[in-house]
Amino acid sequence: LLAHGCRSFTANLLKDLKPNLKKINEHVNQSLMLVTALSPKIGYDNAAKVAKYALDNGLSLREAASGLGLVSVEEYDLIVDPARMISPHK
């Protein structure tokens, strides 16, 4: 029964399932968790301020950090790199 369920799940769902990369990227870039990358540069308290400001005002972290004057957009883009945050550093 379990084996049949696994085969059916694979054939009817997984076989043609494709990731929506645009939506995934959107969700990753809107994640407030990314603010942790800013902590070494602006400090924990300011990073928390950025996250709260972004949440309260419906902004991205990028917009909030630059809007509060804590980092420039260019600095933000250099510091906050989700792909680099999930892989081992060399």
PDB file of N, CA, C and O in Angstrom:
ATOM      1  N   LEU A   1       0.834  -1.194   0.000  1.00  0.00           N
ATOM      2  CA  LEU A   1       0.000   0.000   0.000  1.00  0.00           C
ATOM      3  C   LEU A   1       0.882   1.263   0.000  1.00  0.00           C
ATOM      4  O   LEU A   1       0.641   2.200  -0.761  1.00  0.00           O
ATOM      5  N   LEU A   2       1.888   1.268   0.851  1.00  0.00           N
ATOM      6  CA  LEU A   2       2.773   2.422   0.929  1.00  0.00           C
ATOM      7  C   LEU A   2       3.565   2.580  -0.371  1.00  0.00           C
ATOM      8  O   LEU A   2       3.731   3.697  -0.861  1.00  0.00           O
ATOM      9  N   ALA A   3       4.047   1.487  -0.922  1.00  0.00           N
ATOM     10  CA  ALA A   3       4.808   1.547  -2.177  1.00  0.00           C
ATOM     11  C   ALA A   3       3.925   2.077  -3.301  1.00  0.00           C
ATOM     12  O   ALA A   3       4.372   2.890  -4.111  1.00  0.00           O
ATOM     13  N   HIS A   4       2.672   1.619  -3.356  1.00  0.00           N
ATOM     14  CA  HIS A   4       1.739   2.104  -4.379  1.00  0.00           C
ATOM     15  C   HIS A   4       1.507   3.607  -4.214  1.00  0.00           C
ATOM     16  O   HIS A   4       1.472   4.342  -5.200  1.00  0.00           O
ATOM     17  N   GLY A   5       1.348   4.059  -2.977  1.00  0.00           N
ATOM     18  CA  GLY A   5       1.150   5.479  -2.705  1.00  0.00           C
ATOM     19  C   GLY A   5       2.346   6.304  -3.181  1.00  0.00           C
ATOM     20  O   GLY A   5       2.174   7.380  -3.754  1.00  0.00           O
ATOM     21  N   CYS A   6       3.541   5.802  -2.945  1.00  0.00           N
ATOM     22  CA  CYS A   6       4.762   6.507  -3.381  1.00  0.00           C
ATOM     23  C   CYS A   6       4.838   6.571  -4.904  1.00  0.00           C
ATOM     24  O   CYS A   6       5.181   7.613  -5.461  1.00  0.00           O
ATOM     25  N   ARG A   7       4.522   5.468  -5.581  1.00  0.00           N
ATOM     26  CA  ARG A   7       4.543   5.460  -7.054  1.00  0.00           C
ATOM     27  C   ARG A   7       3.503   6.428  -7.612  1.00  0.00           C
ATOM     28  O   ARG A   7       3.779   7.170  -8.555  1.00  0.00           O
ATOM     29  N   SER A   8       2.316   6.418  -7.028  1.00  0.00           N
ATOM     30  CA  SER A   8       1.244   7.295  -7.488  1.00  0.00           C
ATOM     31  C   SER A   8       1.615   8.770  -7.256  1.00  0.00           C
ATOM     32  O   SER A   8       1.386   9.613  -8.123  1.00  0.00           O
ATOM     33  N   PHE A   9       2.173   9.068  -6.110  1.00  0.00           N
ATOM     34  CA  PHE A   9       2.604  10.431  -5.794  1.00  0.00           C
ATOM     35  C   PHE A   9       3.646  10.899  -6.805  1.00  0.00           C
ATOM     36  O   PHE A   9       3.579  12.026  -7.295  1.00  0.00           O
ATOM     37  N   THR A  10       4.596  10.043  -7.110  1.00  0.00           N
ATOM     38  CA  THR A  10       5.649  10.374  -8.068  1.00  0.00           C
ATOM     39  C   THR A  10       5.074  10.580  -9.467  1.00  0.00           C
ATOM     40  O   THR A  10       5.395  11.560 -10.138  1.00  0.00           O
ATOM     41  N   ALA A  11       4.230   9.660  -9.897  1.00  0.00           N
ATOM     42  CA  ALA A  11       3.681   9.724 -11.259  1.00  0.00           C
ATOM     43  C   ALA A  11       2.719  10.889 -11.444  1.00  0.00           C
ATOM     44  O   ALA A  11       2.686  11.501 -12.512  1.00  0.00           O
ATOM     45  N   ASN A  12       1.940  11.199 -10.419  1.00  0.00           N
ATOM     46  CA  ASN A  12       0.891  12.211 -10.564  1.00  0.00           C
ATOM     47  C   ASN A  12       1.272  13.609 -10.088  1.00  0.00           C
ATOM     48  O   ASN A  12       0.548  14.570 -10.350  1.00  0.00           O
ATOM     49  N   LEU A  13       2.388  13.729  -9.400  1.00  0.00           N
ATOM     50  CA  LEU A  13       2.767  15.057  -8.931  1.00  0.00           C
ATOM     51  C   LEU A  13       4.223  15.382  -9.250  1.00  0.00           C
ATOM     52  O   LEU A  13       4.509  16.363  -9.938  1.00  0.00           O
ATOM     53  N   LEU A  14       5.112  14.583  -8.765  1.00  0.00           N
ATOM     54  CA  LEU A  14       6.525  14.917  -8.880  1.00  0.00           C
ATOM     55  C   LEU A  14       7.066  14.880 -10.299  1.00  0.00           C
ATOM     56  O   LEU A  14       7.959  15.652 -10.647  1.00  0.00           O
ATOM     57  N   LYS A  15       6.532  13.989 -11.116  1.00  0.00           N
ATOM     58  CA  LYS A  15       7.066  13.792 -12.469  1.00  0.00           C
ATOM     59  C   LYS A  15       7.141  15.095 -13.271  1.00  0.00           C
ATOM     60  O   LYS A  15       8.152  15.343 -13.928  1.00  0.00           O
ATOM     61  N   ASP A  16       6.125  15.911 -13.236  1.00  0.00           N
ATOM     62  CA  ASP A  16       6.086  17.137 -14.030  1.00  0.00           C
ATOM     63  C   ASP A  16       6.242  18.406 -13.196  1.00  0.00           C
ATOM     64  O   ASP A  16       6.020  19.512 -13.689  1.00  0.00           O
ATOM     65  N   LEU A  17       6.619  18.243 -11.945  1.00  0.00           N
ATOM     66  CA  LEU A  17       6.764  19.391 -11.062  1.00  0.00           C
ATOM     67  C   LEU A  17       8.024  20.171 -11.408  1.00  0.00           C
ATOM     68  O   LEU A  17       9.108  19.603 -11.537  1.00  0.00           O
ATOM     69  N   LYS A  18       7.860  21.485 -11.556  1.00  0.00           N
ATOM     70  CA  LYS A  18       8.994  22.356 -11.861  1.00  0.00           C
ATOM     71  C   LYS A  18       8.955  23.547 -10.904  1.00  0.00           C
ATOM     72  O   LYS A  18       7.882  24.063 -10.593  1.00  0.00           O
ATOM     73  N   PRO A  19      10.124  23.979 -10.442  1.00  0.00           N
ATOM     74  CA  PRO A  19      10.136  25.115  -9.508  1.00  0.00           C
ATOM     75  C   PRO A  19       9.812  26.421 -10.229  1.00  0.00           C
ATOM     76  O   PRO A  19      10.202  26.624 -11.379  1.00  0.00           O
ATOM     77  N   ASN A  20       9.112  27.278  -9.551  1.00  0.00           N
ATOM     78  CA  ASN A  20       8.825  28.620 -10.053  1.00  0.00           C
ATOM     79  C   ASN A  20       9.956  29.515  -9.540  1.00  0.00           C
ATOM     80  O   ASN A  20       9.847  30.116  -8.472  1.00  0.00           O
ATOM     81  N   LEU A  21      11.031  29.594 -10.306  1.00  0.00           N
ATOM     82  CA  LEU A  21      12.238  30.296  -9.870  1.00  0.00           C
ATOM     83  C   LEU A  21      12.000  31.772  -9.585  1.00  0.00           C
ATOM     84  O   LEU A  21      12.609  32.336  -8.677  1.00  0.00           O
ATOM     85  N   LYS A  22      11.124  32.393 -10.351  1.00  0.00           N
ATOM     86  CA  LYS A  22      10.823  33.810 -10.125  1.00  0.00           C
ATOM     87  C   LYS A  22      10.199  33.998  -8.740  1.00  0.00           C
ATOM     88  O   LYS A  22      10.583  34.901  -7.997  1.00  0.00           O
ATOM     89  N   LYS A  23       9.245  33.148  -8.405  1.00  0.00           N
ATOM     90  CA  LYS A  23       8.558  33.240  -7.118  1.00  0.00           C
ATOM     91  C   LYS A  23       9.497  32.881  -5.970  1.00  0.00           C
ATOM     92  O   LYS A  23       9.459  33.515  -4.915  1.00  0.00           O
ATOM     93  N   ILE A  24      10.332  31.878  -6.169  1.00  0.00           N
ATOM     94  CA  ILE A  24      11.302  31.485  -5.143  1.00  0.00           C
ATOM     95  C   ILE A  24      12.238  32.651  -4.856  1.00  0.00           C
ATOM     96  O   ILE A  24      12.493  32.977  -3.697  1.00  0.00           O
ATOM     97  N   ASN A  25      12.747  33.275  -5.906  1.00  0.00           N
ATOM     98  CA  ASN A  25      13.651  34.410  -5.758  1.00  0.00           C
ATOM     99  C   ASN A  25      12.961  35.566  -5.031  1.00  0.00           C
ATOM    100  O   ASN A  25      13.563  36.231  -4.188  1.00  0.00           O
ATOM    101  N   GLU A  26      11.705  35.793  -5.365  1.00  0.00           N
ATOM    102  CA  GLU A  26      10.912  36.836  -4.705  1.00  0.00           C
ATOM    103  C   GLU A  26      10.826  36.582  -3.204  1.00  0.00           C
ATOM    104  O   GLU A  26      11.061  37.482  -2.397  1.00  0.00           O
ATOM    105  N   HIS A  27      10.486  35.340  -2.837  1.00  0.00           N
ATOM    106  CA  HIS A  27      10.349  34.980  -1.424  1.00  0.00           C
ATOM    107  C   HIS A  27      11.677  35.092  -0.690  1.00  0.00           C
ATOM    108  O   HIS A  27      11.727  35.593   0.433  1.00  0.00           O
ATOM    109  N   VAL A  28      12.739  34.633  -1.309  1.00  0.00           N
ATOM    110  CA  VAL A  28      14.065  34.718  -0.677  1.00  0.00           C
ATOM    111  C   VAL A  28      14.432  36.170  -0.428  1.00  0.00           C
ATOM    112  O   VAL A  28      14.888  36.512   0.663  1.00  0.00           O
ATOM    113  N   ASN A  29      14.242  37.021  -1.411  1.00  0.00           N
ATOM    114  CA  ASN A  29      14.634  38.421  -1.271  1.00  0.00           C
ATOM    115  C   ASN A  29      13.741  39.211  -0.326  1.00  0.00           C
ATOM    116  O   ASN A  29      14.138  40.280   0.138  1.00  0.00           O
ATOM    117  N   GLN A  30      12.547  38.711  -0.031  1.00  0.00           N
ATOM    118  CA  GLN A  30      11.653  39.382   0.909  1.00  0.00           C
ATOM    119  C   GLN A  30      11.794  38.838   2.334  1.00  0.00           C
ATOM    120  O   GLN A  30      11.142  39.330   3.255  1.00  0.00           O
ATOM    121  N   SER A  31      12.633  37.836   2.511  1.00  0.00           N
ATOM    122  CA  SER A  31      12.793  37.214   3.826  1.00  0.00           C
ATOM    123  C   SER A  31      13.500  38.157   4.797  1.00  0.00           C
ATOM    124  O   SER A  31      14.579  38.673   4.506  1.00  0.00           O
ATOM    125  N   LEU A  32      12.884  38.371   5.938  1.00  0.00           N
ATOM    126  CA  LEU A  32      13.485  39.230   6.951  1.00  0.00           C
ATOM    127  C   LEU A  32      14.711  38.572   7.592  1.00  0.00           C
ATOM    128  O   LEU A  32      15.508  39.248   8.241  1.00  0.00           O
ATOM    129  N   MET A  33      14.860  37.273   7.413  1.00  0.00           N
ATOM    130  CA  MET A  33      16.004  36.558   7.980  1.00  0.00           C
ATOM    131  C   MET A  33      17.327  37.036   7.370  1.00  0.00           C
ATOM    132  O   MET A  33      18.380  36.888   7.990  1.00  0.00           O
ATOM    133  N   LEU A  34      17.282  37.594   6.184  1.00  0.00           N
ATOM    134  CA  LEU A  34      18.503  38.056   5.525  1.00  0.00           C
ATOM    135  C   LEU A  34      19.182  39.180   6.286  1.00  0.00           C
ATOM    136  O   LEU A  34      20.356  39.471   6.058  1.00  0.00           O
ATOM    137  N   VAL A  35      18.450  39.806   7.185  1.00  0.00           N
ATOM    138  CA  VAL A  35      19.011  40.929   7.941  1.00  0.00           C
ATOM    139  C   VAL A  35      20.214  40.490   8.773  1.00  0.00           C
ATOM    140  O   VAL A  35      21.040  41.323   9.145  1.00  0.00           O
ATOM    141  N   THR A  36      20.324  39.209   9.067  1.00  0.00           N
ATOM    142  CA  THR A  36      21.455  38.731   9.864  1.00  0.00           C
ATOM    143  C   THR A  36      22.787  39.014   9.171  1.00  0.00           C
ATOM    144  O   THR A  36      23.804  39.181   9.844  1.00  0.00           O
ATOM    145  N   ALA A  37      22.798  39.070   7.850  1.00  0.00           N
ATOM    146  CA  ALA A  37      24.028  39.357   7.121  1.00  0.00           C
ATOM    147  C   ALA A  37      24.510  40.781   7.360  1.00  0.00           C
ATOM    148  O   ALA A  37      25.697  41.068   7.205  1.00  0.00           O
ATOM    149  N   LEU A  38      23.602  41.673   7.735  1.00  0.00           N
ATOM    150  CA  LEU A  38      23.964  43.064   7.982  1.00  0.00           C
ATOM    151  C   LEU A  38      24.555  43.293   9.373  1.00  0.00           C
ATOM    152  O   LEU A  38      25.238  44.292   9.601  1.00  0.00           O
ATOM    153  N   SER A  39      24.299  42.385  10.290  1.00  0.00           N
ATOM    154  CA  SER A  39      24.731  42.567  11.681  1.00  0.00           C
ATOM    155  C   SER A  39      26.213  42.883  11.842  1.00  0.00           C
ATOM    156  O   SER A  39      26.541  43.802  12.592  1.00  0.00           O
ATOM    157  N   PRO A  40      27.129  42.173  11.179  1.00  0.00           N
ATOM    158  CA  PRO A  40      28.546  42.515  11.357  1.00  0.00           C
ATOM    159  C   PRO A  40      28.882  43.939  10.914  1.00  0.00           C
ATOM    160  O   PRO A  40      29.806  44.549  11.453  1.00  0.00           O
ATOM    161  N   LYS A  41      28.157  44.469   9.956  1.00  0.00           N
ATOM    162  CA  LYS A  41      28.425  45.809   9.417  1.00  0.00           C
ATOM    163  C   LYS A  41      27.762  46.910  10.248  1.00  0.00           C
ATOM    164  O   LYS A  41      28.392  47.923  10.554  1.00  0.00           O
ATOM    165  N   ILE A  42      26.478  46.709  10.615  1.00  0.00           N
ATOM    166  CA  ILE A  42      25.726  47.790  11.269  1.00  0.00           C
ATOM    167  C   ILE A  42      25.372  47.496  12.724  1.00  0.00           C
ATOM    168  O   ILE A  42      24.826  48.359  13.412  1.00  0.00           O
ATOM    169  N   GLY A  43      25.675  46.297  13.195  1.00  0.00           N
ATOM    170  CA  GLY A  43      25.361  45.918  14.570  1.00  0.00           C
ATOM    171  C   GLY A  43      23.979  45.285  14.695  1.00  0.00           C
ATOM    172  O   GLY A  43      23.093  45.490  13.866  1.00  0.00           O
ATOM    173  N   TYR A  44      23.837  44.516  15.758  1.00  0.00           N
ATOM    174  CA  TYR A  44      22.593  43.775  15.980  1.00  0.00           C
ATOM    175  C   TYR A  44      21.390  44.697  16.134  1.00  0.00           C
ATOM    176  O   TYR A  44      20.349  44.470  15.516  1.00  0.00           O
ATOM    177  N   ASP A  45      21.527  45.727  16.948  1.00  0.00           N
ATOM    178  CA  ASP A  45      20.390  46.630  17.205  1.00  0.00           C
ATOM    179  C   ASP A  45      19.922  47.319  15.927  1.00  0.00           C
ATOM    180  O   ASP A  45      18.720  47.422  15.683  1.00  0.00           O
ATOM    181  N   ASN A  46      20.852  47.785  15.119  1.00  0.00           N
ATOM    182  CA  ASN A  46      20.470  48.433  13.865  1.00  0.00           C
ATOM    183  C   ASN A  46      19.881  47.433  12.874  1.00  0.00           C
ATOM    184  O   ASN A  46      18.968  47.770  12.121  1.00  0.00           O
ATOM    185  N   ALA A  47      20.397  46.210  12.872  1.00  0.00           N
ATOM    186  CA  ALA A  47      19.838  45.183  11.991  1.00  0.00           C
ATOM    187  C   ALA A  47      18.389  44.878  12.388  1.00  0.00           C
ATOM    188  O   ALA A  47      17.524  44.710  11.529  1.00  0.00           O
ATOM    189  N   ALA A  48      18.140  44.809  13.689  1.00  0.00           N
ATOM    190  CA  ALA A  48      16.776  44.587  14.173  1.00  0.00           C
ATOM    191  C   ALA A  48      15.879  45.758  13.786  1.00  0.00           C
ATOM    192  O   ALA A  48      14.715  45.570  13.432  1.00  0.00           O
ATOM    193  N   LYS A  49      16.431  46.970  13.857  1.00  0.00           N
ATOM    194  CA  LYS A  49      15.691  48.173  13.473  1.00  0.00           C
ATOM    195  C   LYS A  49      15.302  48.114  11.990  1.00  0.00           C
ATOM    196  O   LYS A  49      14.188  48.478  11.614  1.00  0.00           O
ATOM    197  N   VAL A  50      16.232  47.654  11.164  1.00  0.00           N
ATOM    198  CA  VAL A  50      15.970  47.524   9.725  1.00  0.00           C
ATOM    199  C   VAL A  50      14.834  46.530   9.485  1.00  0.00           C
ATOM    200  O   VAL A  50      13.914  46.809   8.716  1.00  0.00           O
ATOM    201  N   ALA A  51      14.899  45.378  10.139  1.00  0.00           N
ATOM    202  CA  ALA A  51      13.866  44.347   9.954  1.00  0.00           C
ATOM    203  C   ALA A  51      12.498  44.869  10.389  1.00  0.00           C
ATOM    204  O   ALA A  51      11.506  44.672   9.688  1.00  0.00           O
ATOM    205  N   LYS A  52      12.443  45.530  11.539  1.00  0.00           N
ATOM    206  CA  LYS A  52      11.170  46.058  12.038  1.00  0.00           C
ATOM    207  C   LYS A  52      10.635  47.152  11.112  1.00  0.00           C
ATOM    208  O   LYS A  52       9.441  47.193  10.815  1.00  0.00           O
ATOM    209  N   TYR A  53      11.517  48.027  10.664  1.00  0.00           N
ATOM    210  CA  TYR A  53      11.115  49.105   9.763  1.00  0.00           C
ATOM    211  C   TYR A  53      10.577  48.536   8.450  1.00  0.00           C
ATOM    212  O   TYR A  53       9.572  49.014   7.925  1.00  0.00           O
ATOM    213  N   ALA A  54      11.251  47.514   7.924  1.00  0.00           N
ATOM    214  CA  ALA A  54      10.803  46.876   6.680  1.00  0.00           C
ATOM    215  C   ALA A  54       9.422  46.242   6.871  1.00  0.00           C
ATOM    216  O   ALA A  54       8.536  46.399   6.031  1.00  0.00           O
ATOM    217  N   LEU A  55       9.253  45.529   7.976  1.00  0.00           N
ATOM    218  CA  LEU A  55       7.979  44.861   8.251  1.00  0.00           C
ATOM    219  C   LEU A  55       6.853  45.876   8.449  1.00  0.00           C
ATOM    220  O   LEU A  55       5.773  45.735   7.875  1.00  0.00           O
ATOM    221  N   ASP A  56       7.108  46.883   9.252  1.00  0.00           N
ATOM    222  CA  ASP A  56       6.073  47.883   9.557  1.00  0.00           C
ATOM    223  C   ASP A  56       5.663  48.713   8.343  1.00  0.00           C
ATOM    224  O   ASP A  56       4.533  49.195   8.271  1.00  0.00           O
ATOM    225  N   ASN A  57       6.583  48.880   7.386  1.00  0.00           N
ATOM    226  CA  ASN A  57       6.310  49.755   6.246  1.00  0.00           C
ATOM    227  C   ASN A  57       6.157  49.024   4.916  1.00  0.00           C
ATOM    228  O   ASN A  57       6.067  49.657   3.864  1.00  0.00           O
ATOM    229  N   GLY A  58       6.126  47.692   4.960  1.00  0.00           N
ATOM    230  CA  GLY A  58       5.943  46.910   3.735  1.00  0.00           C
ATOM    231  C   GLY A  58       7.076  47.089   2.736  1.00  0.00           C
ATOM    232  O   GLY A  58       6.852  47.103   1.525  1.00  0.00           O
ATOM    233  N   LEU A  59       8.289  47.224   3.249  1.00  0.00           N
ATOM    234  CA  LEU A  59       9.454  47.429   2.393  1.00  0.00           C
ATOM    235  C   LEU A  59      10.328  46.184   2.351  1.00  0.00           C
ATOM    236  O   LEU A  59      10.203  45.289   3.187  1.00  0.00           O
ATOM    237  N   SER A  60      11.199  46.143   1.377  1.00  0.00           N
ATOM    238  CA  SER A  60      12.221  45.100   1.369  1.00  0.00           C
ATOM    239  C   SER A  60      13.301  45.525   2.356  1.00  0.00           C
ATOM    240  O   SER A  60      13.373  46.696   2.727  1.00  0.00           O
ATOM    241  N   LEU A  61      14.135  44.592   2.781  1.00  0.00           N
ATOM    242  CA  LEU A  61      15.242  44.940   3.670  1.00  0.00           C
ATOM    243  C   LEU A  61      16.176  45.936   2.999  1.00  0.00           C
ATOM    244  O   LEU A  61      16.715  46.835   3.644  1.00  0.00           O
ATOM    245  N   ARG A  62      16.354  45.766   1.716  1.00  0.00           N
ATOM    246  CA  ARG A  62      17.224  46.653   0.932  1.00  0.00           C
ATOM    247  C   ARG A  62      16.713  48.098   1.011  1.00  0.00           C
ATOM    248  O   ARG A  62      17.477  49.028   1.265  1.00  0.00           O
ATOM    249  N   GLU A  63      15.413  48.261   0.789  1.00  0.00           N
ATOM    250  CA  GLU A  63      14.805  49.592   0.854  1.00  0.00           C
ATOM    251  C   GLU A  63      14.878  50.161   2.270  1.00  0.00           C
ATOM    252  O   GLU A  63      15.155  51.346   2.459  1.00  0.00           O
ATOM    253  N   ALA A  64      14.626  49.308   3.258  1.00  0.00           N
ATOM    254  CA  ALA A  64      14.623  49.757   4.646  1.00  0.00           C
ATOM    255  C   ALA A  64      16.024  50.164   5.095  1.00  0.00           C
ATOM    256  O   ALA A  64      16.187  51.212   5.721  1.00  0.00           O
ATOM    257  N   ALA A  65      17.021  49.368   4.790  1.00  0.00           N
ATOM    258  CA  ALA A  65      18.394  49.651   5.219  1.00  0.00           C
ATOM    259  C   ALA A  65      18.909  50.941   4.588  1.00  0.00           C
ATOM    260  O   ALA A  65      19.545  51.761   5.250  1.00  0.00           O
ATOM    261  N   SER A  66      18.624  51.106   3.306  1.00  0.00           N
ATOM    262  CA  SER A  66      19.092  52.337   2.651  1.00  0.00           C
ATOM    263  C   SER A  66      18.243  53.525   3.085  1.00  0.00           C
ATOM    264  O   SER A  66      18.757  54.634   3.232  1.00  0.00           O
ATOM    265  N   GLY A  67      16.953  53.304   3.290  1.00  0.00           N
ATOM    266  CA  GLY A  67      16.060  54.377   3.733  1.00  0.00           C
ATOM    267  C   GLY A  67      16.416  54.907   5.114  1.00  0.00           C
ATOM    268  O   GLY A  67      16.256  56.095   5.390  1.00  0.00           O
ATOM    269  N   LEU A  68      16.897  54.023   5.977  1.00  0.00           N
ATOM    270  CA  LEU A  68      17.319  54.448   7.312  1.00  0.00           C
ATOM    271  C   LEU A  68      18.733  55.025   7.308  1.00  0.00           C
ATOM    272  O   LEU A  68      19.212  55.524   8.326  1.00  0.00           O
ATOM    273  N   GLY A  69      19.396  54.952   6.153  1.00  0.00           N
ATOM    274  CA  GLY A  69      20.739  55.509   6.032  1.00  0.00           C
ATOM    275  C   GLY A  69      21.829  54.674   6.681  1.00  0.00           C
ATOM    276  O   GLY A  69      22.915  55.178   6.966  1.00  0.00           O
ATOM    277  N   LEU A  70      21.543  53.396   6.917  1.00  0.00           N
ATOM    278  CA  LEU A  70      22.528  52.539   7.577  1.00  0.00           C
ATOM    279  C   LEU A  70      23.539  51.935   6.605  1.00  0.00           C
ATOM    280  O   LEU A  70      24.697  51.720   6.964  1.00  0.00           O
ATOM    281  N   VAL A  71      23.111  51.666   5.398  1.00  0.00           N
ATOM    282  CA  VAL A  71      23.996  51.211   4.321  1.00  0.00           C
ATOM    283  C   VAL A  71      23.437  51.729   3.002  1.00  0.00           C
ATOM    284  O   VAL A  71      22.238  51.979   2.877  1.00  0.00           O
ATOM    285  N   SER A  72      24.305  51.884   2.040  1.00  0.00           N
ATOM    286  CA  SER A  72      23.834  52.288   0.713  1.00  0.00           C
ATOM    287  C   SER A  72      23.284  51.048   0.000  1.00  0.00           C
ATOM    288  O   SER A  72      23.519  49.920   0.434  1.00  0.00           O
ATOM    289  N   VAL A  73      22.574  51.261  -1.064  1.00  0.00           N
ATOM    290  CA  VAL A  73      22.039  50.151  -1.863  1.00  0.00           C
ATOM    291  C   VAL A  73      23.193  49.287  -2.375  1.00  0.00           C
ATOM    292  O   VAL A  73      23.093  48.060  -2.400  1.00  0.00           O
ATOM    293  N   GLU A  74      24.278  49.928  -2.778  1.00  0.00           N
ATOM    294  CA  GLU A  74      25.436  49.190  -3.292  1.00  0.00           C
ATOM    295  C   GLU A  74      26.058  48.320  -2.199  1.00  0.00           C
ATOM    296  O   GLU A  74      26.407  47.164  -2.439  1.00  0.00           O
ATOM    297  N   GLU A  75      26.195  48.890  -0.986  1.00  0.00           N
ATOM    298  CA  GLU A  75      26.744  48.126   0.137  1.00  0.00           C
ATOM    299  C   GLU A  75      25.833  46.951   0.475  1.00  0.00           C
ATOM    300  O   GLU A  75      26.301  45.840   0.724  1.00  0.00           O
ATOM    301  N   TYR A  76      24.535  47.207   0.482  1.00  0.00           N
ATOM    302  CA  TYR A  76      23.568  46.153   0.784  1.00  0.00           C
ATOM    303  C   TYR A  76      23.741  44.994  -0.189  1.00  0.00           C
ATOM    304  O   TYR A  76      23.789  43.833   0.216  1.00  0.00           O
ATOM    305  N   ASP A  77      23.833  45.317  -1.466  1.00  0.00           N
ATOM    306  CA  ASP A  77      23.957  44.270  -2.478  1.00  0.00           C
ATOM    307  C   ASP A  77      25.243  43.468  -2.324  1.00  0.00           C
ATOM    308  O   ASP A  77      25.272  42.278  -2.635  1.00  0.00           O
ATOM    309  N   LEU A  78      26.305  44.108  -1.847  1.00  0.00           N
ATOM    310  CA  LEU A  78      27.564  43.394  -1.614  1.00  0.00           C
ATOM    311  C   LEU A  78      27.500  42.512  -0.375  1.00  0.00           C
ATOM    312  O   LEU A  78      28.063  41.418  -0.351  1.00  0.00           O
ATOM    313  N   ILE A  79      26.812  42.996   0.652  1.00  0.00           N
ATOM    314  CA  ILE A  79      26.757  42.280   1.931  1.00  0.00           C
ATOM    315  C   ILE A  79      25.729  41.155   1.914  1.00  0.00           C
ATOM    316  O   ILE A  79      26.022  40.035   2.333  1.00  0.00           O
ATOM    317  N   VAL A  80      24.541  41.447   1.436  1.00  0.00           N
ATOM    318  CA  VAL A  80      23.430  40.486   1.509  1.00  0.00           C
ATOM    319  C   VAL A  80      23.357  39.696   0.205  1.00  0.00           C
ATOM    320  O   VAL A  80      22.831  40.168  -0.803  1.00  0.00           O
ATOM    321  N   ASP A  81      23.893  38.492   0.255  1.00  0.00           N
ATOM    322  CA  ASP A  81      23.893  37.583  -0.896  1.00  0.00           C
ATOM    323  C   ASP A  81      23.373  36.231  -0.417  1.00  0.00           C
ATOM    324  O   ASP A  81      24.145  35.438   0.122  1.00  0.00           O
ATOM    325  N   PRO A  82      22.083  35.950  -0.602  1.00  0.00           N
ATOM    326  CA  PRO A  82      21.494  34.713  -0.076  1.00  0.00           C
ATOM    327  C   PRO A  82      22.239  33.452  -0.525  1.00  0.00           C
ATOM    328  O   PRO A  82      22.385  32.516   0.260  1.00  0.00           O
ATOM    329  N   ALA A  83      22.703  33.415  -1.749  1.00  0.00           N
ATOM    330  CA  ALA A  83      23.414  32.223  -2.226  1.00  0.00           C
ATOM    331  C   ALA A  83      24.692  32.009  -1.432  1.00  0.00           C
ATOM    332  O   ALA A  83      25.043  30.872  -1.120  1.00  0.00           O
ATOM    333  N   ARG A  84      25.387  33.082  -1.104  1.00  0.00           N
ATOM    334  CA  ARG A  84      26.616  32.964  -0.328  1.00  0.00           C
ATOM    335  C   ARG A  84      26.327  32.599   1.126  1.00  0.00           C
ATOM    336  O   ARG A  84      27.164  31.997   1.799  1.00  0.00           O
ATOM    337  N   MET A  85      25.144  32.963   1.604  1.00  0.00           N
ATOM    338  CA  MET A  85      24.783  32.696   2.998  1.00  0.00           C
ATOM    339  C   MET A  85      24.462  31.237   3.254  1.00  0.00           C
ATOM    340  O   MET A  85      24.516  30.791   4.401  1.00  0.00           O
ATOM    341  N   ILE A  86      24.130  30.482   2.220  1.00  0.00           N
ATOM    342  CA  ILE A  86      23.755  29.086   2.430  1.00  0.00           C
ATOM    343  C   ILE A  86      24.845  28.095   2.035  1.00  0.00           C
ATOM    344  O   ILE A  86      24.670  26.886   2.186  1.00  0.00           O
ATOM    345  N   SER A  87      25.962  28.599   1.535  1.00  0.00           N
ATOM    346  CA  SER A  87      27.044  27.690   1.164  1.00  0.00           C
ATOM    347  C   SER A  87      28.254  27.949   2.040  1.00  0.00           C
ATOM    348  O   SER A  87      28.421  29.045   2.575  1.00  0.00           O
ATOM    349  N   PRO A  88      29.091  26.944   2.183  1.00  0.00           N
ATOM    350  CA  PRO A  88      30.285  27.121   3.030  1.00  0.00           C
ATOM    351  C   PRO A  88      31.200  28.206   2.464  1.00  0.00           C
ATOM    352  O   PRO A  88      31.367  28.324   1.250  1.00  0.00           O
ATOM    353  N   HIS A  89      31.772  28.972   3.339  1.00  0.00           N
ATOM    354  CA  HIS A  89      32.700  30.019   2.920  1.00  0.00           C
ATOM    355  C   HIS A  89      34.090  29.419   2.742  1.00  0.00           C
ATOM    356  O   HIS A  89      34.506  28.541   3.498  1.00  0.00           O
ATOM    357  N   LYS A  90      34.792  29.905   1.739  1.00  0.00           N
ATOM    358  CA  LYS A  90      36.130  29.397   1.479  1.00  0.00           C
ATOM    359  C   LYS A  90      37.163  30.352   2.015  1.00  0.00           C
ATOM    360  O   LYS A  90      38.361  30.098   1.893  1.00  0.00           O
TER     361      LYS A  90
END
